[in-house]
Amino acid sequence: MRVTEITNKQNMSDLLICLAHFCDKHGPRVLMVTQCATDNDQCQELLLPDYPTDSYCESCLIHFPESSEVRSMRSTIGSTYYVSTQYSSIRYQLLTSITKRTFSEETMTYDGTPLVFYDDMRGCNFVIGFKLQDVNARGSERRYCLILTIDSRDNQRAMLQLSQNWEFIVSGFAKIIEYTRQKRAEEISKRQRQEFSTHGNNLTPMVGNYLRGSNLKIPKNLTELTSDSRFFLRLHKWNAFMLDRLNR
């Protein structure tokens, strides 16, 4: 049975992709979730232009390049809307539960190994974790994960859809992670070159301190860590592409 035979317009909205992280201050948090809508009314329900951000630190906030006030983004592929937000108006509790379980799971790794779990409350979830080096974080590293959720109680259909698209999902997540790690490595290298040009022969102890970290933990957003102001826009487009392929 092909994916096109078990997936249709009625259950397109079952699929979502989430980027989450473990905040030093707030614990597991959703950074961005991309969801599907098949008509304008459903799209408007998913879009959330404004929500309280008092409980978010800089590490937890989503940033789109157009404006610091922009909280959501949408695009269309064919007749389908793809909406990315930080706070899901219809799945907040679900995503919070999934994220908490993901980061508390003892078998969670950050080496590209997938983790899959399913239950009636959280649906079917495919997770890949990764870390970014940052001396301003606890343990000098920040932890993230990408999550594909099939929000369905039909375990057989969900697992079939996951298995038939396994290589595509693994490859798609790997590309996002590789890009993020590469941009972070470039930013670290750039900072080290700047230190060298400024301090010359005194660089060695400074680089050592940079790599070992400090006691000062400063919240930092992914746009700053990667030096890419369009990071979340790129992620939205990539998530939309993946969801569109999975929905065919």
KEFIGU-450695 format. One record per residue (C-alpha): x, y, z; residue in one letter; residue number from 1. Coordinates in Angstrom, 2 decimals. Last residue first. Layout:
BEGIN
<site u="X" v="Y" w="Z" filo="A" kegu="NUM"/>
...
This chain:
BEGIN
<site u="1.19" v="13.47" w="-1.40" filo="R" kegu="248"/>
<site u="1.03" v="14.64" w="2.22" filo="N" kegu="247"/>
<site u="4.56" v="13.51" w="3.06" filo="L" kegu="246"/>
<site u="6.01" v="15.55" w="0.22" filo="R" kegu="245"/>
<site u="4.05" v="18.63" w="1.31" filo="D" kegu="244"/>
<site u="5.14" v="18.12" w="4.91" filo="L" kegu="243"/>
<site u="8.79" v="18.04" w="3.85" filo="M" kegu="242"/>
<site u="8.52" v="21.15" w="1.67" filo="F" kegu="241"/>
<site u="6.65" v="23.04" w="4.40" filo="A" kegu="240"/>
<site u="9.35" v="22.09" w="6.92" filo="N" kegu="239"/>
<site u="12.03" v="23.37" w="4.56" filo="W" kegu="238"/>
<site u="10.22" v="26.67" w="3.99" filo="K" kegu="237"/>
<site u="9.62" v="27.21" w="7.69" filo="H" kegu="236"/>
<site u="13.23" v="26.33" w="8.52" filo="L" kegu="235"/>
<site u="14.51" v="28.87" w="5.99" filo="R" kegu="234"/>
<site u="12.28" v="31.53" w="7.57" filo="L" kegu="233"/>
<site u="13.47" v="30.47" w="11.01" filo="F" kegu="232"/>
<site u="17.12" v="30.95" w="10.00" filo="F" kegu="231"/>
<site u="16.65" v="34.23" w="8.14" filo="R" kegu="230"/>
<site u="18.73" v="36.33" w="10.56" filo="S" kegu="229"/>
<site u="21.60" v="33.85" w="10.18" filo="D" kegu="228"/>
<site u="24.53" v="34.39" w="12.54" filo="S" kegu="227"/>
<site u="24.11" v="30.74" w="13.56" filo="T" kegu="226"/>
<site u="24.09" v="31.38" w="17.33" filo="L" kegu="225"/>
<site u="22.42" v="34.76" w="16.79" filo="E" kegu="224"/>
<site u="19.51" v="33.42" w="14.73" filo="T" kegu="223"/>
<site u="19.36" v="30.46" w="17.10" filo="L" kegu="222"/>
<site u="18.62" v="32.78" w="20.01" filo="N" kegu="221"/>
<site u="20.93" v="33.24" w="22.96" filo="K" kegu="220"/>
<site u="20.23" v="33.28" w="26.69" filo="P" kegu="219"/>
<site u="23.41" v="34.14" w="28.64" filo="I" kegu="218"/>
<site u="24.99" v="31.84" w="31.19" filo="K" kegu="217"/>
<site u="27.94" v="33.39" w="33.03" filo="L" kegu="216"/>
<site u="29.97" v="30.68" w="34.76" filo="N" kegu="215"/>
<site u="32.33" v="30.42" w="31.83" filo="S" kegu="214"/>
<site u="33.10" v="28.08" w="28.98" filo="G" kegu="213"/>
<site u="35.86" v="25.61" w="28.26" filo="R" kegu="212"/>
<site u="36.05" v="26.47" w="24.57" filo="L" kegu="211"/>
<site u="36.16" v="30.21" w="25.08" filo="Y" kegu="210"/>
<site u="38.53" v="29.91" w="28.04" filo="N" kegu="209"/>
<site u="40.96" v="27.96" w="25.92" filo="G" kegu="208"/>
<site u="40.51" v="30.44" w="23.09" filo="V" kegu="207"/>
<site u="41.37" v="33.25" w="25.51" filo="M" kegu="206"/>
<site u="44.42" v="31.43" w="26.89" filo="P" kegu="205"/>
<site u="45.75" v="30.92" w="23.37" filo="T" kegu="204"/>
<site u="44.88" v="34.35" w="21.95" filo="L" kegu="203"/>
<site u="47.44" v="36.40" w="23.87" filo="N" kegu="202"/>
<site u="49.78" v="36.26" w="20.89" filo="N" kegu="201"/>
<site u="47.38" v="38.37" w="18.81" filo="G" kegu="200"/>
<site u="44.73" v="40.02" w="20.95" filo="H" kegu="199"/>
<site u="42.48" v="41.80" w="18.46" filo="T" kegu="198"/>
<site u="43.21" v="39.86" w="15.26" filo="S" kegu="197"/>
<site u="43.17" v="36.61" w="17.22" filo="F" kegu="196"/>
<site u="39.90" v="37.43" w="18.95" filo="E" kegu="195"/>
<site u="38.29" v="38.24" w="15.61" filo="Q" kegu="194"/>
<site u="39.56" v="34.98" w="14.17" filo="R" kegu="193"/>
<site u="38.06" v="33.12" w="17.15" filo="Q" kegu="192"/>
<site u="34.72" v="34.83" w="16.66" filo="R" kegu="191"/>
<site u="34.66" v="33.86" w="12.97" filo="K" kegu="190"/>
<site u="35.48" v="30.26" w="13.81" filo="S" kegu="189"/>
<site u="32.60" v="30.16" w="16.31" filo="I" kegu="188"/>
<site u="30.23" v="31.65" w="13.71" filo="E" kegu="187"/>
<site u="31.35" v="29.17" w="11.05" filo="E" kegu="186"/>
<site u="30.82" v="26.26" w="13.46" filo="A" kegu="185"/>
<site u="27.30" v="27.54" w="14.20" filo="R" kegu="184"/>
<site u="26.50" v="27.84" w="10.50" filo="K" kegu="183"/>
<site u="27.73" v="24.29" w="9.92" filo="Q" kegu="182"/>
<site u="25.76" v="22.93" w="12.86" filo="R" kegu="181"/>
<site u="22.55" v="24.52" w="11.62" filo="T" kegu="180"/>
<site u="23.06" v="23.35" w="8.01" filo="Y" kegu="179"/>
<site u="23.85" v="19.80" w="9.13" filo="E" kegu="178"/>
<site u="20.79" v="19.74" w="11.40" filo="I" kegu="177"/>
<site u="18.44" v="20.87" w="8.64" filo="I" kegu="176"/>
<site u="19.96" v="18.41" w="6.15" filo="K" kegu="175"/>
<site u="19.76" v="15.55" w="8.66" filo="A" kegu="174"/>
<site u="16.07" v="16.26" w="9.26" filo="F" kegu="173"/>
<site u="15.31" v="15.83" w="5.57" filo="G" kegu="172"/>
<site u="17.48" v="12.73" w="5.21" filo="S" kegu="171"/>
<site u="15.85" v="11.00" w="8.18" filo="V" kegu="170"/>
<site u="12.38" v="11.97" w="6.92" filo="I" kegu="169"/>
<site u="13.07" v="10.80" w="3.35" filo="F" kegu="168"/>
<site u="14.62" v="7.53" w="4.54" filo="E" kegu="167"/>
<site u="11.65" v="6.70" w="6.79" filo="W" kegu="166"/>
<site u="8.84" v="7.59" w="4.37" filo="N" kegu="165"/>
<site u="7.25" v="4.14" w="4.07" filo="Q" kegu="164"/>
<site u="8.02" v="3.42" w="7.73" filo="S" kegu="163"/>
<site u="6.38" v="6.60" w="8.99" filo="L" kegu="162"/>
<site u="3.22" v="6.19" w="6.91" filo="Q" kegu="161"/>
<site u="2.90" v="2.60" w="8.04" filo="L" kegu="160"/>
<site u="3.50" v="3.57" w="11.68" filo="M" kegu="159"/>
<site u="0.76" v="6.21" w="11.51" filo="A" kegu="158"/>
<site u="-1.72" v="3.94" w="9.72" filo="R" kegu="157"/>
<site u="-1.23" v="1.13" w="12.23" filo="Q" kegu="156"/>
<site u="-1.32" v="3.44" w="15.25" filo="N" kegu="155"/>
<site u="-4.62" v="5.05" w="14.30" filo="D" kegu="154"/>
<site u="-4.81" v="7.37" w="17.27" filo="R" kegu="153"/>
<site u="-3.53" v="10.21" w="15.14" filo="S" kegu="152"/>
<site u="-1.35" v="13.28" w="15.55" filo="D" kegu="151"/>
<site u="1.51" v="12.16" w="13.32" filo="I" kegu="150"/>
<site u="4.36" v="14.15" w="14.83" filo="T" kegu="149"/>
<site u="7.74" v="14.86" w="13.26" filo="L" kegu="148"/>
<site u="10.10" v="16.21" w="15.90" filo="I" kegu="147"/>
<site u="13.40" v="18.05" w="15.49" filo="L" kegu="146"/>
<site u="15.52" v="18.31" w="18.62" filo="C" kegu="145"/>
<site u="17.71" v="20.83" w="20.39" filo="Y" kegu="144"/>
<site u="20.30" v="20.91" w="23.16" filo="R" kegu="143"/>
<site u="22.64" v="23.83" w="23.82" filo="R" kegu="142"/>
<site u="26.24" v="23.30" w="24.84" filo="E" kegu="141"/>
<site u="28.82" v="24.77" w="27.21" filo="S" kegu="140"/>
<site u="27.61" v="22.54" w="30.07" filo="G" kegu="139"/>
<site u="24.88" v="25.08" w="30.76" filo="R" kegu="138"/>
<site u="24.93" v="27.69" w="28.02" filo="A" kegu="137"/>
<site u="27.07" v="30.79" w="27.38" filo="N" kegu="136"/>
<site u="30.00" v="28.66" w="26.27" filo="V" kegu="135"/>
<site u="28.05" v="27.58" w="23.22" filo="D" kegu="134"/>
<site u="28.49" v="24.37" w="21.25" filo="Q" kegu="133"/>
<site u="25.36" v="23.19" w="19.45" filo="L" kegu="132"/>
<site u="23.64" v="19.89" w="20.19" filo="K" kegu="131"/>
<site u="21.39" v="17.55" w="18.20" filo="F" kegu="130"/>
<site u="18.30" v="15.43" w="18.68" filo="G" kegu="129"/>
<site u="16.29" v="13.44" w="16.14" filo="I" kegu="128"/>
<site u="12.67" v="12.59" w="16.94" filo="V" kegu="127"/>
<site u="9.85" v="10.67" w="15.24" filo="F" kegu="126"/>
<site u="6.55" v="10.89" w="17.11" filo="N" kegu="125"/>
<site u="3.34" v="8.88" w="16.77" filo="C" kegu="124"/>
<site u="0.35" v="10.15" w="18.76" filo="G" kegu="123"/>
<site u="0.78" v="12.02" w="22.04" filo="R" kegu="122"/>
<site u="-2.27" v="10.81" w="24.02" filo="M" kegu="121"/>
<site u="-2.81" v="7.39" w="22.43" filo="D" kegu="120"/>
<site u="0.86" v="6.49" w="22.68" filo="D" kegu="119"/>
<site u="3.79" v="6.31" w="20.28" filo="Y" kegu="118"/>
<site u="7.55" v="6.72" w="20.48" filo="F" kegu="117"/>
<site u="10.34" v="6.93" w="17.92" filo="V" kegu="116"/>
<site u="13.93" v="8.05" w="18.53" filo="L" kegu="115"/>
<site u="16.23" v="8.58" w="15.57" filo="P" kegu="114"/>
<site u="20.04" v="8.45" w="15.95" filo="T" kegu="113"/>
<site u="21.64" v="11.67" w="14.69" filo="G" kegu="112"/>
<site u="24.21" v="11.89" w="17.47" filo="D" kegu="111"/>
<site u="22.18" v="13.76" w="20.08" filo="Y" kegu="110"/>
<site u="20.72" v="10.85" w="22.01" filo="T" kegu="109"/>
<site u="17.41" v="10.30" w="23.82" filo="M" kegu="108"/>
<site u="17.20" v="6.84" w="25.39" filo="T" kegu="107"/>
<site u="16.54" v="8.21" w="28.87" filo="E" kegu="106"/>
<site u="13.54" v="10.20" w="27.62" filo="E" kegu="105"/>
<site u="13.26" v="13.43" w="29.61" filo="S" kegu="104"/>
<site u="13.92" v="15.65" w="26.59" filo="F" kegu="103"/>
<site u="11.36" v="13.89" w="24.41" filo="T" kegu="102"/>
<site u="8.76" v="13.49" w="27.15" filo="R" kegu="101"/>
<site u="8.72" v="17.21" w="27.87" filo="K" kegu="100"/>
<site u="8.56" v="18.06" w="24.16" filo="T" kegu="99"/>
<site u="5.66" v="15.69" w="23.51" filo="I" kegu="98"/>
<site u="3.66" v="17.01" w="26.47" filo="S" kegu="97"/>
<site u="4.22" v="20.64" w="25.49" filo="T" kegu="96"/>
<site u="3.32" v="19.82" w="21.89" filo="L" kegu="95"/>
<site u="0.02" v="18.23" w="22.91" filo="L" kegu="94"/>
<site u="-0.85" v="21.02" w="25.35" filo="Q" kegu="93"/>
<site u="-0.25" v="23.73" w="22.74" filo="Y" kegu="92"/>
<site u="-2.01" v="21.92" w="19.91" filo="R" kegu="91"/>
<site u="-4.83" v="24.24" w="18.81" filo="I" kegu="90"/>
<site u="-3.39" v="27.77" w="19.12" filo="S" kegu="89"/>
<site u="0.17" v="26.54" w="18.62" filo="S" kegu="88"/>
<site u="2.70" v="28.96" w="20.12" filo="Y" kegu="87"/>
<site u="5.85" v="29.37" w="18.06" filo="Q" kegu="86"/>
<site u="4.16" v="29.57" w="14.69" filo="T" kegu="85"/>
<site u="4.65" v="28.12" w="11.23" filo="S" kegu="84"/>
<site u="1.73" v="27.70" w="8.83" filo="V" kegu="83"/>
<site u="1.66" v="25.64" w="5.64" filo="Y" kegu="82"/>
<site u="-1.40" v="26.20" w="3.46" filo="Y" kegu="81"/>
<site u="-2.37" v="23.61" w="0.86" filo="T" kegu="80"/>
<site u="-3.84" v="24.29" w="-2.58" filo="S" kegu="79"/>
<site u="-0.56" v="23.92" w="-4.45" filo="G" kegu="78"/>
<site u="2.19" v="24.78" w="-2.02" filo="I" kegu="77"/>
<site u="1.19" v="27.75" w="0.07" filo="T" kegu="76"/>
<site u="3.08" v="29.84" w="2.60" filo="S" kegu="75"/>
<site u="2.48" v="30.96" w="6.15" filo="R" kegu="74"/>
<site u="4.42" v="32.76" w="8.87" filo="M" kegu="73"/>
<site u="3.83" v="33.50" w="12.52" filo="S" kegu="72"/>
<site u="4.98" v="35.76" w="15.36" filo="R" kegu="71"/>
<site u="6.12" v="38.90" w="13.51" filo="V" kegu="70"/>
<site u="6.86" v="41.66" w="16.04" filo="E" kegu="69"/>
<site u="10.64" v="41.45" w="15.67" filo="S" kegu="68"/>
<site u="10.11" v="42.34" w="12.05" filo="S" kegu="67"/>
<site u="10.82" v="41.05" w="8.54" filo="E" kegu="66"/>
<site u="13.66" v="38.71" w="9.54" filo="P" kegu="65"/>
<site u="11.58" v="36.19" w="11.52" filo="F" kegu="64"/>
<site u="12.64" v="35.50" w="15.09" filo="H" kegu="63"/>
<site u="11.23" v="32.79" w="17.40" filo="I" kegu="62"/>
<site u="11.84" v="33.19" w="21.10" filo="L" kegu="61"/>
<site u="13.03" v="30.56" w="23.57" filo="C" kegu="60"/>
<site u="16.72" v="31.46" w="23.83" filo="S" kegu="59"/>
<site u="15.83" v="35.14" w="24.26" filo="E" kegu="58"/>
<site u="13.72" v="34.34" w="27.31" filo="C" kegu="57"/>
<site u="10.00" v="33.54" w="27.15" filo="Y" kegu="56"/>
<site u="7.57" v="33.87" w="30.09" filo="S" kegu="55"/>
<site u="6.65" v="37.45" w="29.21" filo="D" kegu="54"/>
<site u="5.94" v="36.49" w="25.59" filo="T" kegu="53"/>
<site u="2.16" v="36.88" w="25.61" filo="P" kegu="52"/>
<site u="0.56" v="36.01" w="22.23" filo="Y" kegu="51"/>
<site u="0.19" v="37.74" w="18.87" filo="D" kegu="50"/>
<site u="-0.15" v="36.86" w="15.20" filo="P" kegu="49"/>
<site u="-1.40" v="33.31" w="15.82" filo="L" kegu="48"/>
<site u="-2.12" v="31.60" w="12.52" filo="L" kegu="47"/>
<site u="-3.55" v="28.11" w="13.00" filo="L" kegu="46"/>
<site u="-7.21" v="29.15" w="13.03" filo="E" kegu="45"/>
<site u="-6.62" v="31.44" w="10.05" filo="Q" kegu="44"/>
<site u="-5.27" v="28.48" w="8.07" filo="C" kegu="43"/>
<site u="-8.29" v="26.34" w="8.93" filo="Q" kegu="42"/>
<site u="-10.57" v="29.09" w="7.63" filo="D" kegu="41"/>
<site u="-8.40" v="29.52" w="4.51" filo="N" kegu="40"/>
<site u="-8.58" v="25.87" w="3.48" filo="D" kegu="39"/>
<site u="-6.49" v="22.68" w="3.61" filo="T" kegu="38"/>
<site u="-4.30" v="23.62" w="6.56" filo="A" kegu="37"/>
<site u="-0.95" v="22.08" w="7.49" filo="C" kegu="36"/>
<site u="1.28" v="22.68" w="10.53" filo="Q" kegu="35"/>
<site u="4.81" v="23.95" w="11.19" filo="T" kegu="34"/>
<site u="5.91" v="24.27" w="14.83" filo="V" kegu="33"/>
<site u="8.63" v="26.58" w="16.12" filo="M" kegu="32"/>
<site u="10.68" v="27.00" w="19.28" filo="L" kegu="31"/>
<site u="8.83" v="24.58" w="21.54" filo="V" kegu="30"/>
<site u="10.26" v="24.53" w="25.06" filo="R" kegu="29"/>
<site u="11.75" v="21.95" w="27.41" filo="P" kegu="28"/>
<site u="13.31" v="23.62" w="30.51" filo="G" kegu="27"/>
<site u="12.58" v="27.26" w="31.35" filo="H" kegu="26"/>
<site u="15.94" v="28.69" w="32.46" filo="K" kegu="25"/>
<site u="18.58" v="26.54" w="30.74" filo="D" kegu="24"/>
<site u="16.18" v="26.06" w="27.81" filo="C" kegu="23"/>
<site u="15.94" v="22.59" w="26.34" filo="F" kegu="22"/>
<site u="15.04" v="22.97" w="22.69" filo="H" kegu="21"/>
<site u="12.21" v="22.26" w="20.26" filo="A" kegu="20"/>
<site u="11.79" v="22.36" w="16.48" filo="L" kegu="19"/>
<site u="8.41" v="20.94" w="15.47" filo="C" kegu="18"/>
<site u="7.04" v="19.30" w="12.35" filo="I" kegu="17"/>
<site u="3.33" v="18.59" w="11.96" filo="L" kegu="16"/>
<site u="1.13" v="15.94" w="10.35" filo="L" kegu="15"/>
<site u="-2.46" v="15.23" w="11.40" filo="D" kegu="14"/>
<site u="-3.59" v="18.26" w="9.36" filo="S" kegu="13"/>
<site u="-3.32" v="16.17" w="6.21" filo="M" kegu="12"/>
<site u="-5.91" v="13.78" w="7.66" filo="N" kegu="11"/>
<site u="-9.02" v="14.64" w="5.67" filo="Q" kegu="10"/>
<site u="-7.09" v="15.71" w="2.58" filo="K" kegu="9"/>
<site u="-5.80" v="12.16" w="2.11" filo="N" kegu="8"/>
<site u="-3.15" v="9.74" w="3.37" filo="T" kegu="7"/>
<site u="-3.57" v="5.97" w="3.21" filo="I" kegu="6"/>
<site u="-3.56" v="5.45" w="-0.55" filo="E" kegu="5"/>
<site u="-1.04" v="8.19" w="-1.28" filo="T" kegu="4"/>
<site u="1.33" v="6.50" w="1.17" filo="V" kegu="3"/>
<site u="1.40" v="3.38" w="-0.98" filo="R" kegu="2"/>
<site u="0.00" v="0.00" w="0.00" filo="M" kegu="1"/>
